[in-house]
Amino acid sequence: MRTPALTTDVLVGRQELQQRVDELTDAARTGQGGALVLEGEAGIGKSALLEYARNAAPGFRVVRTSGSEFEQELPYSALHQLCVPMLKHLVELPDRHRDALRVAFGLAEGTPDPFRIGLAALGLVTAAARERPLLCLIDDAQWVDTASARAMVFLAHRVAADPAAMIFAVRPTYAANGFGELPQLAVRGLRDEDAKVLLTTRSPFPLDDQVRVRLVAEACGNPPDRLHPARRRLRADADGACRPTAGESGSGPGT
């Protein structure tokens, strides 16, 4: 595994996953593009790996988008968000591809042509990557609208000859949008030993061994950032006993 960038924190218990991300971006830097799907439950640490990828890819241009539950019914909304930083290259595309994107993004009248839209998005990525390597990060991909998801999967299959990498973070409800066709990297719970180390370094107050063990057990392998409610309960208990209340497990929203 290569040495991470000086500005990048090594994620506790995630060295193998970080290595896969590094391999993807290192290959893209040499013109061998590719894609990777980080698959795991909410709160398991996928977004942290996306942030690691951003920090560990010096010299890359980074473009990001995130799926939204409230925009799932808006065709090409996520693709638009991804492409906006690259729209200056629109003039470099053939007229028919430029027009296809304008229709998809609601800038012109017409019926969207998914194939031409995919080719046009690929043209933007290729043009942008000629300036410097490109890293596309797509968070909450399970909520990306269907039209955008198809276009992004189309892109992911065709960037092999470009200095471009695409990384998707998705919950295990992705198959319908085609993300299951791309290379997968499962993100699972931390080992107890790693969770204890992370909890110790993040805790705002000292923890004895018994408390640490109980917090790690409550996390069920998830990174301890999700244990703020549990830590507050422990701090309030004079005797340090862990007494979870119904409905308060610390499993708040997250990726």
Salt bridges, closest charged atoms under 4 A:
ASP22 OD1 - ARG2 NH2 3.11
ASP26 OD2 - ARG2 NE 3.00
GLU39 OE1 - ARG188 NH2 2.97
GLU51 OE2 - ARG54 NH2 2.45
GLU51 OE1 - ARG64 NH1 3.23
GLU92 OE2 - HIS89 ND1 2.72
GLU92 OE1 - ARG130 NH2 3.18
ASP95 OD1 - ARG98 NH2 2.20
GLU131 OE2 - LYS88 NZ 3.40
GLU131 OE2 - HIS89 NE2 3.78
GLU181 OE1 - HIS157 NE2 3.29
ASP194 OD2 - ARG191 NE 3.14
ASP209 OD1 - ARG212 NH1 2.74
GLU218 OE2 - ARG233 NH2 2.89
ASP225 OD1 - ARG202 NH1 2.83
ASP237 OD1 - ARG243 NH2 3.41
ASP239 OD2 - ARG243 NH1 3.73
GLU248 OE1 - ARG233 NH1 3.32
